[in-house]
């Protein structure tokens, strides 16, 4: 099947074609979202069996770092070259990396392939959001949040069930084997249904900007990781070498972007008040949200003593809350055209829930934890999709991809920082407590350190009751205070939400505005004429 080009004339965006294209996006997002819920459920077992409990933060950081680096690249290149081939590439890369994760034989090999997965996952996220903006007007986009919410809901239920089943009855490797058939199916669906124009670059690509942005992002994450690491710390020369390199790369990036013919992140975006405010909300929200989510499955399995399957299912209330408010806010925005109230309410709910979550202990009843997670998800559902919609509506149709990716980039920077810094605080506290606990029960320091690095849920259940109870308390006392540290960032997000301006939602999709497609009743009429002729 050929791909339409600019010479074929405008694409006819009939309602039928929009839903056909949307099916390809759903297939790609199912691949990515199902993987996340399966892996988060299996994570404690993976790190325990590969001997990397004290380095667990690197698995999440590697994926987020890779995702963050490639977001602006996918966004800009999609604007310049078209999004179809990039979307297919992202699916293929994610699937191949899943094979590498499944066959990884040691912890750091697993981390590398997880990072490669992030290179594909970043494309799936950005390109899906940009393609929706290409084919659906902003004032109608809310109603498409329902099917997307359904995909995340399906993943939230199926992922923990599958992840728990793989861990409890097969092996953790199956958490990645399953991506192979799903990835092949998603690629096939996208190949035959994702009919979008391909383009050619008319300006010189900003390769220096790509390189400098990648270096700055990598150094930023390594600076926070090594700073929070017990072995290096904030006084280590290596930590500050990464910090210095980050500053140099960031300054050089800004200077390059000011002179670039077609910058990877146009600096003019930052003169747009709505874009800056929305992106600031995303950055501060990422700091709090991902740090809280990254370690919740570990808390539920180790501190609450539940199995992988049960701990995964306990995350379902959060997704129910997220789906409910996401669908509600999307429909309401499409009906009224007003969006400002939802980020304000969402940040407020998330902020209060984080304070509540800081009271978690090993004896907190399961139903209380589920209630906390429900409200946490409900708050996020009022923010995530709305912020992306606001950003896309506030910029020129020719910059939809780069604006979407830049907004997501800063949210992922916040997420990577949050996971790195607060994850380092958690793992450092946990490692010290566990080593002391095992030593108190007669283990020598070397044996205590070995027990700490290879501890997984199965090994925990095999310990004598007094040791197991002490370890459970260590997990609870190490993680719960971290939630309170996240509160100041949510306060900043609330202030930014209050400053968000409300502007009318566009009635024209991106491709129609750029002259690449014809939409609405005119598209239906031309389609009927084409069919009759």
C-alpha positions in Angstrom: 0.0 0.0 0.0 1.4 3.3 -1.0 1.7 6.2 1.4 0.2 9.5 0.3 2.5 12.3 -0.5 2.1 16.0 -0.9 1.7 15.5 -4.6 -1.4 13.3 -4.2 -3.4 16.3 -3.0 -5.1 16.9 0.4 -6.2 13.9 2.4 -9.9 13.5 3.0 -10.4 13.4 6.7 -13.8 11.8 6.9 -15.1 10.5 10.2 -14.5 7.0 9.0 -10.9 7.7 8.0 -10.2 9.5 11.4 -11.4 6.4 13.3 -9.3 4.1 11.0 -6.1 6.2 11.7 -7.1 6.3 15.4 -7.1 2.5 15.5 -3.4 2.4 14.6 -2.7 4.9 17.4 -4.6 2.7 19.8 -2.6 -0.4 18.8 0.7 1.4 19.4 -0.4 2.8 22.7 -1.7 -0.6 23.9 1.8 -2.0 23.3 3.5 0.7 25.4 0.9 1.0 28.2 0.5 -2.8 28.7 4.3 -3.1 28.9 4.5 -0.5 31.7 1.9 -2.1 33.9 3.3 -5.6 33.4 6.9 -4.5 34.1 6.0 -2.5 37.2 4.3 -5.5 38.7 7.3 -7.8 38.0 9.9 -5.2 38.9 10.8 -6.4 42.5 11.2 -10.0 41.2 13.3 -8.9 38.2 15.8 -6.8 40.3 15.9 -9.5 43.0 16.8 -12.3 40.5 19.3 -10.2 38.5 21.0 -9.0 41.7 20.2 -5.2 41.5 17.9 -4.2 44.3 20.2 -1.4 45.4 20.4 -0.2 41.8 16.6 -0.6 41.0 16.3 3.1 40.3 18.4 2.7 37.2 15.8 0.6 35.5 13.2 3.3 35.7 15.7 6.1 35.1 17.2 4.4 32.0 13.7 4.1 30.4 12.7 7.7 31.3 16.1 9.1 30.2 15.9 7.5 26.8 12.2 8.5 26.4 13.0 12.1 27.4 16.0 12.5 25.0 14.1 11.3 21.9 10.8 13.2 22.5 11.9 16.5 20.9 13.5 14.5 18.1 10.3 12.7 17.3 8.3 15.8 17.6 10.4 18.0 15.4 11.2 15.3 12.8 7.5 14.5 12.7 6.6 18.1 11.8 9.3 18.2 9.1 9.2 14.7 7.6 5.7 13.4 8.4 4.8 11.0 11.3 3.9 7.7 9.6 7.3 6.2 9.1 8.5 7.5 12.5 5.5 5.8 14.2 6.3 2.5 12.5 10.0 2.8 13.5 9.0 3.4 17.1 6.9 0.3 17.2 9.6 -1.8 15.6 12.3 -0.5 18.0 10.2 -1.1 21.1 9.5 -4.7 20.0 13.1 -5.5 19.2 14.2 -4.1 22.6 11.6 -6.2 24.3 13.3 -9.3 22.9 16.6 -8.0 24.4 15.0 -7.5 27.8 13.5 -11.0 27.8 16.9 -12.6 27.2 19.0 -10.4 29.4 21.2 -12.4 31.7 22.5 -9.7 34.1 21.1 -6.5 35.6 23.0 -4.0 33.5 22.3 -5.8 30.3 18.6 -5.5 31.2 19.0 -1.8 32.0 20.6 -1.2 28.5 17.7 -2.9 26.7 15.2 -1.1 28.9 16.7 2.1 27.7 16.4 1.1 24.1 12.7 0.3 24.8 12.5 3.9 26.0 13.8 5.1 22.6 10.8 3.5 21.0 8.3 4.3 23.8 9.0 8.0 23.5 8.0 8.0 19.9 4.8 6.1 20.5 3.8 8.7 23.1 4.7 11.8 21.2 3.6 10.8 17.8 0.2 9.5 19.0 -0.6 12.8 20.6 0.6 14.8 17.6 -1.3 12.7 15.1 -4.5 13.1 17.1 -4.0 16.9 16.9 -3.3 16.5 13.1 -6.7 14.8 12.4 -9.1 16.1 15.1 -9.9 19.8 15.9 -9.2 20.9 19.5 -12.9 21.6 20.2 -13.7 17.9 19.4 -10.6 16.2 20.8 -12.1 15.5 24.2 -14.4 12.8 23.0 -11.4 10.8 21.8 -10.1 10.6 25.3 -12.7 7.9 26.0 -11.2 5.2 23.8 -7.7 6.2 24.9 -8.9 5.9 28.5 -10.3 2.5 27.7 -6.8 1.3 26.5 -5.2 2.5 29.7 -8.0 0.8 31.6 -7.5 -2.5 29.8 -3.8 -2.3 30.4 -4.3 -1.5 34.0 -6.4 -4.6 34.6 -4.7 -7.0 32.2 -1.1 -5.8 32.9 -1.1 -6.7 36.6 -2.9 -9.9 36.0 -0.4 -11.0 33.4 2.6 -9.7 35.3 1.5 -11.4 38.4 0.8 -14.6 36.6 4.2 -14.6 34.9 6.0 -14.0 38.1 4.0 -16.4 40.2 3.7 -19.3 37.7 6.2 -18.8 34.8 9.2 -16.5 34.8 9.6 -12.7 34.7 10.9 -13.0 31.1 7.4 -13.5 29.9 6.7 -9.9 30.8 8.7 -9.1 27.6 7.9 -12.2 25.5 4.3 -11.0 25.3 5.4 -7.7 23.6 6.6 -9.7 20.6 3.2 -10.7 19.2 1.6 -7.5 20.3 4.3 -5.4 18.6 4.0 -7.4 15.4 0.2 -6.9 15.4 0.6 -3.1 16.2 3.1 -2.7 13.4 0.8 -4.5 10.9 -2.2 -2.5 11.8 -0.3 0.8 11.6 1.3 -0.2 8.2 -2.1 -0.7 6.6 -4.2 2.0 8.3 -1.9 4.9 9.2 -2.4 6.9 5.9 -0.6 10.2 6.5 1.4 12.5 4.2 5.1 12.1 4.0 7.2 15.2 3.5 10.7 16.3 2.7 12.9 18.6 4.8 13.2 22.1 3.2 15.7 23.4 5.8 18.9 22.0 7.4 18.2 19.6 10.3 19.3 20.8 13.7 21.8 18.0 14.4 24.0 20.1 16.8 20.9 20.9 18.8 19.9 17.3 19.0 23.4 16.3 20.2 23.6 19.1 22.8 20.1 18.5 24.1 20.9 14.8 24.5 24.1 15.5 26.4 22.5 18.1 28.7 19.6 15.7 29.5 21.9 12.8 30.2 24.3 14.8 32.4 21.3 16.2 34.3 20.0 12.7 35.1 23.4 11.3 36.0 24.1 14.4 38.2 21.0 13.6 40.2 21.6 9.9 40.2 25.2 10.0 41.4 24.3 12.8 43.9 21.7 10.6 45.5 23.8 7.5 45.4 25.3 6.4 48.7 28.6 5.4 47.0 29.2 8.8 45.3 27.0 11.5 47.0 26.7 15.2 46.4 30.3 15.9 47.4 31.8 13.5 44.8 33.9 15.0 42.0 32.1 12.7 39.5 28.7 14.1 40.6 29.8 17.7 40.0 31.6 16.8 36.8 28.2 15.8 35.4 26.7 18.9 36.9 29.2 21.1 35.2 28.9 19.3 31.9 25.1 19.7 32.1 25.4 23.5 32.5 27.9 23.8 29.7 25.7 21.7 27.3 22.6 23.6 28.2 24.2 27.0 27.6 25.6 25.7 24.3 22.2 24.4 23.3 20.5 27.7 23.8 23.2 29.5 21.8 22.9 27.0 19.0 19.1 27.2 18.9 19.2 31.0 18.6 21.2 30.6 15.4 19.7 27.3 14.0 17.8 27.5 10.7 15.2 25.1 12.0 15.8 24.5 15.7 14.8 21.3 17.5 13.1 23.3 20.2 12.2 26.8 18.8 12.9 29.4 21.5 9.9 31.4 20.3 7.7 28.8 22.1 8.9 30.3 25.4 7.4 33.6 24.5 4.0 32.0 24.5 2.6 32.4 28.0 0.1 29.6 27.8 2.7 27.2 26.6 5.1 28.2 29.4 2.5 27.9 32.1 1.2 24.5 30.9 4.8 23.2 30.5 5.6 24.4 34.0 2.6 22.4 35.3 3.8 19.3 33.5 7.4 19.7 34.9 6.4 20.0 38.5 3.7 17.4 38.1 6.2 15.0 36.6 8.4 15.4 39.7 5.7 14.3 42.0 3.7 11.9 39.9 6.3 9.6 38.6 8.3 9.4 41.8 5.1 8.4 43.6 4.1 5.8 41.0 7.5 4.3 40.4 7.8 2.7 43.8 4.2 2.0 44.7 4.2 -1.6 43.4 7.4 -2.3 45.4 5.7 -0.8 48.5 2.6 -3.0 48.0 4.5 -6.2 47.4 7.2 -5.8 50.1 5.7 -3.6 52.7 2.2 -4.9 52.5 3.3 -8.5 51.9 1.0 -9.1 48.9 1.9 -11.2 45.8 2.9 -9.7 42.5 -0.6 -10.4 41.1 -2.4 -8.8 44.0 -0.2 -5.8 44.2 -0.8 -5.1 40.5 -4.5 -5.4 40.9 -4.4 -2.9 43.8 -3.3 -0.3 41.2 -6.6 -0.7 39.4 -8.5 1.8 41.6 -5.9 4.4 40.5 -6.6 3.7 36.9 -10.4 3.7 37.5 -10.1 7.2 39.0 -7.8 8.4 36.2 -10.1 7.0 33.4 -13.2 8.4 35.0 -12.0 12.0 35.4 -10.2 11.9 32.1 -13.3 10.9 30.2 -15.4 13.3 32.2 -13.1 16.3 31.6 -12.7 15.4 27.9 -16.5 15.3 27.3 -17.1 18.4 29.3 -14.4 20.4 27.5 -15.8 19.4 24.1 -19.2 20.5 25.2 -18.4 23.8 26.9 -15.0 24.8 25.4 -13.7 25.6 28.9 -10.7 23.8 30.4 -9.0 25.9 33.1 -11.0 24.5 36.1 -9.8 21.0 35.5 -6.0 21.3 36.1 -6.8 23.4 39.2 -9.0 20.7 40.6 -6.7 17.9 39.5 -3.5 19.4 41.1 -5.5 20.1 44.4 -6.7 16.5 44.6 -3.2 15.1 43.8 -1.6 17.4 46.4 -3.9 16.3 49.2 -3.6 12.7 48.3 0.2 12.8 48.5 0.0 14.2 52.0 -2.4 11.3 52.9 0.0 8.8 51.3 2.8 10.0 53.5 1.0 8.3 56.4 1.4 4.8 54.9 2.7 2.1 57.2 3.2 -1.7 56.9 -0.1 -2.1 58.8 -2.2 0.3 56.7 -5.4 -1.6 55.6 -5.5 -2.5 51.9 -8.8 -0.7 51.4 -7.3 2.5 52.6 -4.4 2.2 50.2 -6.9 1.5 47.3 -8.8 4.7 48.3 -5.6 6.7 48.2 -4.7 5.4 44.8 -8.2 6.1 43.5 -8.0 9.8 44.4 -4.4 10.0 43.2 -5.6 8.7 39.8 -8.6 11.0 39.8 -6.4 14.0 40.2 -4.1 13.0 37.4 -7.0 12.3 35.1 -8.0 16.0 35.4 -4.6 17.2 34.4 -2.7 15.0 31.9 -4.8 15.1 28.7 -6.0 18.6 29.4 -2.5 20.1 29.5 -1.5 18.5 26.2 -4.7 19.9 24.6 -4.1 23.4 26.0 -0.5 23.4 24.6 -1.6 22.1 21.1 -4.3 24.7 21.0 -2.0 27.6 21.9 0.5 27.2 19.0 0.6 27.4 15.3 -0.6 24.2 13.4 2.9 24.0 11.9 4.4 23.5 15.4 2.0 21.0 16.8 4.6 18.2 17.0 7.4 20.2 18.5 5.1 21.9 21.0 3.7 18.6 22.1 7.1 17.0 22.4 8.6 20.0 24.2 5.8 20.0 26.7 6.2 16.2 27.3 10.0 16.6 27.4 9.9 18.9 30.4 7.3 16.7 32.1 9.7 13.7 31.5 12.6 15.7 32.8 10.6 16.3 35.9 9.8 12.6 36.1 13.4 11.5 35.6 14.5 14.0 38.3 11.8 12.9 40.6 12.5 9.2 40.2 16.3 9.8 40.5 16.3 12.1 43.5 13.5 10.7 45.5 14.3 7.1 44.4 17.8 7.6 45.5 16.6 8.8 48.9 14.3 5.8 49.2 16.9 3.2 48.1 19.6 4.7 50.2 17.4 4.7 53.3 16.2 1.2 52.5 19.7 -0.2 51.9 21.0 1.2 55.2 17.9 -0.2 57.1 18.1 -3.6 55.5 21.8 -4.0 56.1 21.3 -3.1 59.8 18.3 -5.4 60.1 20.2 -8.5 58.7 23.2 -7.6 60.8 21.0 -7.5 63.9 20.0 -11.0 63.2 23.5 -12.3 63.1 24.6 -11.8 59.5 28.1 -10.4 58.9 28.3 -7.2 56.9 29.3 -8.9 53.6 26.4 -11.4 53.9 24.0 -8.6 54.9 24.9 -6.6 51.8 24.5 -9.7 49.6 21.1 -10.4 51.1 20.0 -6.8 50.5 21.0 -6.9 46.8 19.2 -10.1 46.0 16.0 -9.7 48.1 12.8 -10.2 46.1 9.2 -11.1 47.2 9.8 -14.8 47.0 13.0 -14.6 49.1 11.2 -12.3 51.6 8.4 -14.9 52.2 11.1 -17.6 52.8 12.6 -15.6 55.7 11.8 -16.4 59.4 8.8 -14.4 60.7 10.9 -12.0 62.9 13.2 -11.2 60.0 10.4 -10.8 57.5 8.5 -8.5 59.8 11.5 -6.3 60.3 12.2 -6.1 56.6 8.5 -5.1 55.9 8.9 -2.3 58.4 12.1 -1.2 56.7 10.3 -0.8 53.4 7.4 1.1 54.9 9.6 3.5 56.9 11.8 4.1 53.9 9.2 4.9 51.4 6.3 6.7 53.1 8.2 9.9 54.1 9.2 10.3 50.4 5.6 11.2 49.5 5.8 14.2 51.8 8.9 15.5 50.1 7.0 15.7 46.9 4.3 18.1 48.2 6.2 21.4 47.6 6.4 20.6 43.9 2.7 20.1 43.7 2.1 23.4 45.5 4.1 25.1 42.6 2.0 23.2 40.1 -1.2 24.5 41.8 0.1 28.1 41.6 0.8 27.7 37.9 -2.7 26.1 37.3 -4.3 29.2 38.9 -2.3 31.4 36.4 -3.4 29.4 33.3 -5.3 31.5 30.8 -8.4 30.2 29.0 -8.4 30.8 25.2 -10.9 29.6 22.7 -10.4 26.0 21.3 -9.7 25.8 17.6 -12.4 24.2 15.3 -9.8 23.2 12.7 -7.5 20.2 12.9 -3.7 20.5 12.3 -3.6 18.9 8.8 -6.6 20.9 7.6 -5.0 24.2 8.8 -1.7 23.3 7.1 -3.5 22.5 3.8 -2.6 18.8 3.9 -6.2 17.6 4.3 -9.8 18.5 3.9 -12.2 17.8 6.8 -15.8 18.1 7.9 -18.7 18.0 5.4 -16.5 18.9 2.5 -14.4 15.7 3.0 -17.6 13.7 3.2 -18.9 15.2 0.0 -15.7 14.5 -1.9 -15.5 11.0 -0.6 -19.0 10.3 -1.9 -18.1 11.7 -5.3 -14.9 9.6 -5.4 -16.9 6.5 -4.5 -19.6 7.3 -7.1 -17.0 8.0 -9.8 
